[in-house]
Amino acid sequence: MLEHKHLTWIDFESPSSEDITYLNERFDIHPLVLEELITPSYQPRVLRYTNCLFFSLHVPLFDTKERTTYPGELDIIITKSHLITGHRHPIYQIDQFLQDLETKPVVRRDYFENTPAHTLYRLLQVLIESCFPKLKHISDKLDFIESQVFAGKEKEMVAEISVVKRDILNFRRTLKPQRSLLESIVSVEQPFIPNELRLYFQDLISTNIRIWNMLESSKETIEALEDTNNSLLSNKLNQTMKVLTIFSAVILPLTVYSNAMSMNTKHLPFENAAGGFWWHFTMMISISLLTIIIFRWRRWI
């Protein structure tokens, strides 16, 4: 909990029933709103009450082990003098912002001396702008994949492309509802959001749109790289099949000739001739060369 003058910010990580009881006893907040802190919300939403504003949004977080983005739910309650946040996953941006408010007087003066809405604005700004390093990481991965694909490592990049594509997909799924939530906050006059802050919240919407456009560009890039990689793999496979087919076509006449010459019949060619083996060997070499010449003439090789 952070207190300064007439403002209070209470942040709960993995809020429990005891935390809800504490809030219910201390603040005049509807029990249904408090229950939202411990109830998972699968879609962002906004609830307006006479004495508070509640909304739930999903923050894109990154799982380093699984190498993918996942949605971290953040529930926010704002009143005239209090800001209450609850989340089930650790959100390092919140911890960093709280630390800045405690240790940096300039940050505290700008965002923790007016209304909870000023603190809320800065919190949302920090959360939204934290997407840019993630986008930079995705961009670096795309550059790496592109260099490897055109370096002849198409097979090794199949799994890497799938991982990055899943990360972008989950990122987009988490980010997409944020815009409508921000628009719903500023579309109607709120007693807890001063009018002078509405323009700042509009700026958050613009930042969200910019991030979404960058994600769309990354999505198009990874899809193009996947198509290119598949085409190169297919071309390599076709080349391999072509070589095997030519090899089989060259071997087939030799197999037929050798089987014919090994038949248990009389009067086979060169049967009693001196150097008969070398005659047969020369014939087989000639058949192979003739087959290759025909393939070259037809431009099959």
Secondary structure, 3 states (H helix, E strand, C coil): CEEECCEEEEEEECCCHHHHHHHHHHCCCCHHHHHCCCCCCCCCEEEECCCCEEEEEEEEEEECCCCEEEEEEEEEEECCCEEEEEECCCCHHHHHHHHHHHHCHHHHHHHCCCCHHHHHHHHHHHHHHCHHHHHHHHHHHHHHHHHHHCCCCHHHHHHHHHHHHHHHHHHHHHHHHHHHHHHHHHHCCECCECHHHHHHHHHHHHHHHHHHHHHHHHHHHHHHHHHHHHHHHHHHHHHHHHHHHHHHHHHHHHHHHHHHHCCCCCCCCCCCCCCHHHHHHHHHHHHHHHHHHHHHHCCCC
